[in-house]
Amino acid sequence: MATIASKLAETADKPARRRALPPALLSYLQASPLVLILGFFFLLPILMIAVVSFWDYDFAGLYPDFLTMNYEETLGSWITWKTYLNTLKYTVVVWALTLAIGFWVAYFLAFHVRTTTMQMLLFLVCTVPFLTSNIIRMISWIPVLGRNGLINTALVDMGIIPEPIEWLLYSDFAVVLALVHLNTLFMVTPIFNTLMRIDRSLIEAARDCGATGGQILWNVILPLAKPGIAIGSIFVVTLTMADFSTVQVMSGGQSASVALMMKNQMSLLQYPAAAANAVVLLVVVLLMVAAILRVVDIRKEL
């Protein structure tokens, strides 16, 4: 009877096994919703921009074609190269400052604040400015840095300077200051997350072996914090390279960036030229991100 029952059970299981999908096909079916969403909202717009970058245009409209004129004008102009160099200058300076500020803020929260409640409270305090618009936070620097702003007025009244400092506003200094203010939290968050994952016993072991605070920081904490630094760097680099409003407002129109150049082209209805600049900018940003990923393996963070 037991043998007959087992055979009947095997017979009943066979149709179910035949109906089961192969594991590989099942994995593709599970991933298909995400692929469709990314394809429609991410890949398709990029493909459309790449297609439009080869079109012809004039003041009256766009004409579907396959011309390399837009790329020749973009890459063959010294003004374009100068604009890219200016954008890269902003990106490097802002990245270095946000890294320095963001690491030490994250280090303080992770290692010097003892209770988890206080850590979360202080971290939320850092996020309070993000409850307002980027534009409002950027413009708020104007009454502080202006010729008759708070800083100049205070310095003149105290007799430290004889007249207001002109370069505090509408200068490269103002652009970098605003960009650092807007982007520092994007560096703090991933570094703080990485530092919180470090096993404290490693630090204790290094201290027991006679390592100084500087040696622990350089040989233990920094190597383990590299994934967070890489993720924060990707955020800061991409946001700074694509920013145009901060450069336009804080420089008073005296400086330029690639994104600002594209915005001006679109305002003049030069969409194919703007699309060509967008493709070139995308390639440059992807190369920068690839360089970061070559240095640090962020899969340890994911």
C-alpha positions in Angstrom: 0.0 0.0 0.0 2.8 2.4 0.8 4.4 1.7 -2.6 1.1 2.4 -4.4 0.6 5.6 -2.5 4.1 6.8 -3.3 3.6 6.1 -7.0 0.3 8.0 -6.9 2.0 10.9 -5.3 4.8 11.0 -7.9 2.2 10.8 -10.7 0.4 13.7 -9.1 3.6 15.7 -8.9 4.6 15.3 -12.5 2.0 17.7 -14.1 3.0 20.3 -11.5 6.6 19.9 -12.4 5.8 20.2 -16.1 3.9 23.4 -15.4 6.7 25.0 -13.5 8.7 27.7 -15.4 12.4 27.4 -15.8 14.3 29.4 -13.1 16.0 31.6 -15.7 12.7 32.5 -17.4 11.1 33.2 -14.0 13.9 35.6 -13.1 13.4 37.5 -16.3 9.7 37.7 -15.7 10.3 39.1 -12.2 12.7 41.7 -13.5 10.5 42.7 -16.5 8.4 45.4 -14.6 11.5 47.2 -13.5 13.0 46.9 -17.0 9.9 48.4 -18.6 9.8 51.3 -16.1 13.4 52.1 -16.6 13.2 51.7 -20.3 10.2 54.1 -20.6 11.2 56.7 -18.1 15.0 56.6 -18.5 16.3 54.9 -21.6 13.6 56.2 -24.0 14.2 59.9 -23.2 17.9 59.5 -23.6 17.4 57.8 -26.9 15.1 60.6 -28.0 17.7 63.2 -27.0 20.4 61.4 -29.0 18.1 61.2 -32.1 17.2 64.9 -31.9 20.9 65.8 -31.6 21.3 64.8 -35.3 18.4 66.9 -36.6 18.5 70.1 -38.5 16.8 73.3 -37.3 16.2 76.9 -38.0 14.0 79.7 -36.5 10.9 78.1 -37.8 11.2 74.5 -36.6 13.0 71.2 -36.4 13.7 68.9 -39.4 14.3 65.2 -38.9 17.6 64.4 -40.6 21.0 62.8 -39.8 23.6 65.6 -39.6 26.7 65.9 -37.5 26.6 69.7 -37.7 25.5 70.1 -34.1 28.4 68.0 -32.8 30.9 69.7 -35.0 29.7 73.1 -33.8 29.8 71.9 -30.2 33.2 70.2 -30.2 34.8 72.6 -32.6 34.1 75.8 -30.6 36.6 77.1 -28.2 33.8 78.7 -26.2 32.3 75.3 -25.6 35.6 73.9 -24.4 36.1 76.9 -22.1 32.6 76.4 -20.7 33.4 72.7 -20.0 36.6 73.6 -18.3 34.8 76.1 -16.2 32.2 73.5 -15.2 34.9 71.0 -14.4 36.6 73.6 -12.2 33.4 74.2 -10.2 32.9 70.4 -10.0 36.4 69.7 -8.6 36.4 72.5 -6.1 32.9 71.7 -4.9 33.7 68.0 -4.7 36.8 68.6 -2.6 35.0 71.0 -0.2 32.0 68.8 0.2 34.2 65.8 0.8 36.2 67.5 3.5 33.1 69.0 5.3 30.9 65.9 4.7 33.5 63.4 6.0 34.2 65.3 9.3 30.4 65.8 9.9 29.8 62.1 9.3 32.8 61.2 11.4 31.6 63.3 14.3 28.1 61.8 14.1 29.3 58.3 13.9 32.1 58.2 16.5 31.7 61.1 18.8 27.9 61.1 19.4 27.3 58.1 21.7 23.6 57.6 21.6 21.6 56.5 18.5 18.8 58.9 19.4 21.2 61.9 19.4 22.8 60.7 16.2 19.4 60.6 14.4 18.4 63.9 15.9 21.5 65.7 14.7 21.3 64.0 11.3 17.7 65.3 11.0 18.9 68.8 11.9 21.3 68.5 8.9 18.3 67.7 6.7 16.2 70.7 7.8 17.4 73.0 5.0 16.1 70.4 2.5 12.5 71.1 3.6 12.8 74.3 1.5 13.4 74.8 -2.2 17.0 74.8 -3.6 16.2 78.1 -5.2 15.2 79.7 -1.9 18.2 78.4 -0.1 20.5 79.7 -2.9 18.9 83.1 -3.1 19.1 83.4 0.7 22.8 84.0 0.3 22.3 87.3 -1.6 21.3 89.4 1.4 24.2 87.8 3.3 27.0 88.3 0.7 25.8 91.5 -1.0 27.6 94.8 -1.0 25.2 96.0 1.7 24.7 92.5 3.1 25.2 91.2 6.6 28.8 90.3 6.2 30.0 93.5 4.6 27.9 95.7 6.9 29.3 93.9 10.0 33.0 94.1 8.8 32.7 97.8 7.9 31.0 98.7 11.2 33.7 96.9 13.2 36.4 98.8 11.2 37.9 95.6 9.9 37.6 96.7 6.2 37.3 100.3 4.9 34.8 99.5 2.2 32.6 96.5 1.2 34.2 93.5 -0.4 33.0 93.2 -4.0 33.8 89.5 -4.7 31.6 88.0 -2.0 28.6 88.0 -4.4 28.3 87.6 -8.2 31.6 85.8 -8.4 33.1 82.3 -8.5 33.3 82.4 -4.8 29.6 82.9 -4.4 28.9 80.1 -6.9 31.1 77.6 -5.1 29.7 78.6 -1.7 26.1 78.1 -2.8 26.9 74.7 -4.5 28.7 73.5 -1.4 25.7 74.5 0.7 23.3 72.7 -1.6 25.3 69.5 -2.1 27.1 68.8 1.2 24.4 66.6 2.6 24.6 64.3 -0.4 28.2 63.6 0.8 27.3 63.3 4.5 24.6 60.7 4.1 26.4 57.9 2.4 29.6 58.4 4.4 27.7 58.4 7.6 25.9 55.2 6.6 29.3 53.6 5.8 30.9 54.7 9.0 28.0 53.3 11.1 28.7 49.9 9.6 32.3 49.8 10.7 32.9 47.2 13.4 34.1 49.1 16.4 36.2 46.1 17.5 38.5 46.8 14.5 39.2 50.2 16.0 39.7 48.8 19.4 42.1 46.2 18.0 44.1 48.9 16.2 44.3 50.9 19.4 45.4 47.9 21.4 48.2 47.3 18.8 49.5 50.8 19.6 48.1 52.7 16.6 47.6 56.4 17.1 44.4 58.3 16.3 45.8 59.5 12.9 47.0 56.0 12.0 43.5 54.5 12.9 41.9 57.2 10.7 44.2 56.7 7.8 44.6 52.9 7.8 41.3 51.7 9.2 38.4 54.2 8.9 39.3 55.8 5.5 39.7 52.5 3.6 36.4 51.2 5.1 34.6 54.5 4.3 35.6 54.4 0.6 32.3 53.0 -0.7 30.4 55.9 1.0 32.9 58.4 -0.3 32.4 57.0 -3.8 28.6 57.2 -3.6 28.7 60.7 -2.3 31.2 61.8 -4.9 28.9 60.4 -7.7 26.0 62.5 -6.3 28.0 65.7 -5.9 29.7 65.4 -9.3 26.5 64.7 -11.2 24.5 67.4 -9.4 27.2 70.0 -9.9 27.8 69.2 -13.6 24.0 69.5 -14.3 23.4 72.7 -12.3 22.6 75.9 -14.1 20.4 78.0 -11.9 23.1 78.4 -9.2 25.7 79.5 -11.6 23.4 81.9 -13.3 22.1 83.6 -10.2 25.2 83.6 -7.9 27.6 84.7 -10.7 25.3 87.5 -11.8 25.5 86.1 -15.4 29.3 86.6 -15.4 30.1 82.9 -15.5 28.9 80.0 -17.5 28.3 76.3 -17.2 27.4 73.6 -19.7 23.9 73.2 -18.3 23.4 77.0 -18.5 24.6 76.9 -22.1 22.0 74.3 -22.9 19.3 76.3 -21.1 20.2 79.3 -23.3 20.1 77.2 -26.4 16.6 75.9 -25.5 15.4 79.4 -24.8 16.4 80.2 -28.4 14.6 77.1 -29.7 17.9 75.5 -30.7 16.8 72.1 -29.4 19.1 69.9 -31.6 22.2 71.9 -30.5 21.1 71.6 -26.9 20.5 67.9 -27.4 24.1 67.5 -28.8 25.5 69.3 -25.8 23.4 67.1 -23.5 24.8 63.9 -25.1 28.4 65.2 -24.7 27.7 66.2 -21.1 26.2 62.8 -20.4 29.3 61.1 -21.9 31.6 63.3 -19.8 29.7 62.6 -16.6 29.6 58.8 -17.3 33.4 58.9 -17.8 33.8 60.6 -14.4 31.5 58.2 -12.7 33.4 55.3 -14.4 36.6 56.7 -13.1 35.2 56.8 -9.5 34.0 53.2 -9.8 37.4 52.1 -11.1 38.9 53.4 -7.9 36.3 52.2 -5.4 34.1 49.1 -5.6 30.7 50.4 -4.3 29.2 46.9 -4.5 30.4 46.6 -0.9 28.0 49.3 0.0 25.0 47.9 -1.9 
